[in-house]
Amino acid sequence: MPTWLIVVIVISWVLFAIVLALPWLLKRRGVEMRRTKFGPALIFEAADDDGTPVRLLNVNGTFQSVCYLPDDLHFELACVYHRTMAEVCYDLPNATRALVIGGGGYSLPKWLVAHRPKLHVDVVEIDPRVTVIARERFFLDDLIEKYGAGRISLVNDDGWDYLRRAERPYDVIVNDAFSGNHPLGQLGTDEGAQLIRTKLAPGGVYLANLRCSAQGRHARILDEVERAFSAKFAHVAYVPEWPDKPEERGNNVLVATDAELTLPEGAVVVK
């Protein structure tokens, strides 16, 4: 057998052994690894800027969720952009139906159930394995046990397909799904804006997490979404995550509505 072939075989076996041992090695470092539809999920713990313990979910190299670990903070919001969305929801005291597209660790749905007692929340997560992770490791089952299964519906489906089939309008629609270089998918197009418009109740609000830059060459997505939703809604704005660093990619919150709302501090009015 040629020497080069022996070397290839040995290297292949070494790499294979490393792959097999990876979950064990990660667990030794306090990292839990699970499989999902979109790649490996890593669950691990750390602390936020003020030292509060948190648990994080990373799927295929992208951070998708974070939650607090102290018992009295399980249903509070650790992400700034989620707090921005929550601030808008506070301005809708009569809202009774909310749809969140993209579950992840179910951070925002948990907050909505815990803090907005009038709301029933439908959550559409495309990957059932991610929902299992949220139930087991991100306190979703604790929420259901405390507030009742009647306050939240867990749906494993494609958000676009689910919304097209929806028969009753929503007071709040949130798009918190991650989709690579197209963070809103079809819901960021002209057709998507029209669909959102038809599925919102009068005075309803659409909120979306736009992972992009606010200015510069990576802001094209924001520009396209602004144009699409400005053609369908009376009021469109966005709240940048990094107002002092507009060319840095961040989780920017899009707000589209026909209602008169008090926008969060730092909002950029498009229309």
C-alpha positions in Angstrom: 0.0 0.0 0.0 1.5 3.4 -0.9 2.7 5.6 1.9 0.4 8.5 0.9 -2.7 6.2 1.1 -1.7 5.0 4.6 -1.4 8.7 5.7 -4.8 9.5 4.3 -6.4 6.5 6.0 -4.8 7.4 9.4 -5.8 11.1 9.1 -9.4 10.0 8.2 -9.6 7.7 11.2 -8.2 10.4 13.5 -10.8 13.0 12.2 -13.6 10.4 12.6 -12.5 9.7 16.2 -12.6 13.4 17.0 -16.1 13.8 15.5 -17.3 10.9 17.7 -15.7 12.3 20.8 -16.8 15.9 20.2 -20.1 15.7 22.3 -18.1 14.1 25.2 -15.4 16.8 24.9 -17.9 19.6 24.8 -19.8 18.2 27.8 -16.6 18.1 29.8 -16.4 21.9 29.1 -20.0 22.4 30.2 -21.4 22.6 26.7 -24.4 20.4 25.7 -24.6 19.5 22.0 -27.9 18.5 20.2 -28.9 17.9 16.7 -31.4 20.2 14.9 -32.8 20.6 11.4 -30.3 23.4 10.6 -27.1 21.9 12.2 -25.7 21.2 15.6 -27.1 23.2 18.6 -24.8 24.2 21.5 -26.3 25.0 24.9 -24.0 26.5 27.4 -24.0 29.0 30.3 -22.2 32.2 30.9 -22.9 35.6 32.5 -24.1 38.9 31.1 -22.4 42.2 31.5 -23.6 42.7 35.0 -22.7 39.2 36.1 -26.2 37.7 36.0 -26.0 34.0 35.0 -27.5 33.2 31.5 -28.0 30.2 29.3 -27.3 30.6 25.5 -28.4 28.6 22.4 -26.2 28.6 19.4 -27.4 26.8 16.3 -25.0 26.1 13.5 -22.7 29.0 14.6 -25.5 31.5 15.1 -26.7 32.7 18.5 -30.4 32.2 18.6 -31.5 32.7 22.2 -30.4 33.7 25.7 -32.3 33.5 29.0 -31.6 34.3 32.6 -30.9 31.5 35.0 -32.1 33.0 38.4 -35.5 31.6 39.3 -37.2 35.0 39.3 -35.8 36.0 35.9 -36.7 33.0 33.8 -39.4 34.9 31.8 -37.6 38.2 31.6 -35.8 39.5 28.5 -32.0 39.4 28.2 -31.7 40.7 24.6 -32.0 44.5 23.9 -34.0 44.0 20.7 -36.6 41.9 22.6 -36.9 44.6 25.2 -37.6 47.1 22.3 -40.3 44.8 21.0 -41.8 44.5 24.5 -41.9 48.3 24.8 -44.0 48.5 21.7 -46.3 45.7 23.0 -46.9 47.7 26.2 -48.6 50.3 24.0 -51.2 47.8 23.0 -53.3 47.3 26.1 -56.3 45.8 24.3 -54.4 43.2 22.2 -55.6 39.7 22.7 -53.9 37.7 19.9 -50.2 37.6 19.1 -48.2 35.5 16.6 -44.5 35.0 17.0 -42.7 33.5 14.0 -39.4 31.8 15.1 -39.3 30.2 18.5 -35.7 29.5 19.3 -35.5 29.7 23.1 -39.0 31.2 23.1 -37.8 34.3 25.0 -40.3 36.9 23.7 -43.3 34.4 23.8 -42.5 33.7 27.4 -42.4 37.4 28.3 -45.7 38.0 26.5 -47.5 35.3 28.4 -46.0 36.3 31.7 -46.5 40.1 31.4 -49.5 40.5 29.1 -52.4 38.5 30.7 -54.9 39.3 28.0 -52.8 37.8 25.2 -52.9 34.4 23.7 -49.6 33.7 21.9 -49.2 31.4 18.9 -45.6 30.5 18.3 -44.5 29.0 15.0 -41.1 27.3 15.0 -40.0 25.3 12.0 -37.8 22.8 13.8 -39.5 20.6 16.4 -36.1 19.8 17.9 -35.6 23.4 18.8 -39.0 23.5 20.5 -37.9 20.4 22.6 -34.7 22.3 23.6 -36.8 25.3 24.6 -39.1 23.1 26.7 -36.3 21.3 28.4 -33.5 23.8 28.8 -35.1 27.3 28.4 -37.9 27.0 30.9 -40.8 26.8 28.4 -42.4 23.9 30.3 -42.1 26.0 33.5 -44.0 28.8 31.8 -46.8 26.4 30.6 -47.0 24.9 34.1 -47.3 28.3 35.7 -49.7 30.1 33.3 -51.5 27.2 31.6 -51.3 25.6 28.2 -54.3 27.7 27.1 -52.1 30.9 27.0 -49.7 29.7 24.4 -49.9 27.4 21.3 -46.7 25.7 20.0 -46.8 25.1 16.3 -44.0 23.4 14.3 -44.5 24.7 10.8 -43.0 27.2 8.2 -44.0 30.7 9.3 -44.9 31.8 5.7 -47.2 28.8 5.1 -48.8 29.1 8.6 -49.5 32.8 8.1 -51.0 32.3 4.7 -53.5 29.8 6.2 -54.3 31.9 9.2 -58.1 32.5 9.3 -58.3 35.0 12.2 -56.3 38.3 12.3 -53.6 39.0 14.9 -53.2 42.2 17.0 -49.4 41.6 17.0 -47.3 39.7 14.5 -43.6 39.3 15.3 -41.0 37.9 12.9 -38.1 36.7 14.9 -36.9 34.0 12.5 -33.3 33.7 11.4 -32.6 33.0 7.8 -29.0 33.8 6.9 -28.5 36.7 4.5 -32.3 37.1 4.2 -33.4 37.6 7.8 -37.1 38.0 7.0 -37.3 35.6 4.1 -40.5 36.0 2.0 -41.9 38.2 4.7 -39.5 40.9 3.8 -40.7 41.3 0.2 -43.6 43.2 -1.3 -45.7 40.1 -1.2 -44.8 39.5 2.4 -45.7 43.1 3.4 -49.1 42.6 1.7 -49.7 39.3 3.5 -48.8 40.8 6.9 -51.2 43.7 6.1 -54.1 41.4 5.5 -53.4 39.2 8.6 -53.2 42.1 11.1 -56.3 43.3 12.9 -57.2 47.0 12.6 -54.7 48.9 14.6 -52.4 45.9 14.8 -48.6 46.1 14.8 -45.9 44.1 12.9 -42.5 43.8 14.6 -39.5 42.1 12.9 -35.9 41.4 13.8 -33.7 42.7 11.0 -30.2 41.3 11.3 -28.2 43.8 9.2 -26.5 47.1 9.2 -28.4 50.4 9.4 -26.1 52.1 7.0 -23.4 51.1 4.5 -23.1 48.2 2.1 -24.8 45.7 4.4 -27.9 47.9 4.8 -29.5 46.8 1.5 -31.9 44.5 3.3 -33.1 47.3 5.5 -33.6 49.5 2.5 -35.6 46.9 0.7 -37.8 46.1 3.7 -38.5 49.8 4.3 -39.7 50.3 0.7 -41.9 47.2 0.9 -43.6 48.1 4.1 -43.9 51.8 3.4 -46.1 50.9 0.5 -48.6 49.0 2.7 -48.6 50.8 6.1 -49.2 54.3 7.3 -46.3 54.2 9.8 -42.9 52.5 9.4 -39.9 52.9 11.6 -36.9 50.9 12.9 -34.9 50.9 16.1 -31.2 50.3 15.5 -29.4 48.1 17.9 -26.2 50.1 17.4 -27.2 53.8 16.8 -23.6 55.0 17.3 -22.2 52.4 15.0 -24.7 52.2 12.1 -22.4 50.3 9.8 -22.1 47.4 12.3 -24.5 44.5 11.9 -27.1 44.3 14.6 -30.6 43.2 15.6 -32.6 46.1 14.4 -36.4 46.2 15.2 -38.8 47.0 12.3 -42.1 48.5 13.3 -45.0 48.7 10.8 -48.5 49.7 11.7 -51.5 51.9 10.8 -52.0 52.9 14.4 -50.6 55.9 16.2 -47.9 54.6 18.5 -45.4 56.0 20.9 -42.1 54.7 19.4 -39.2 53.5 21.6 -36.4 55.9 22.2 -33.9 56.0 19.3 -36.5 55.0 16.7 -35.8 56.1 13.1 -39.0 57.1 11.4 -39.2 56.0 7.8 -42.8 57.1 7.1 
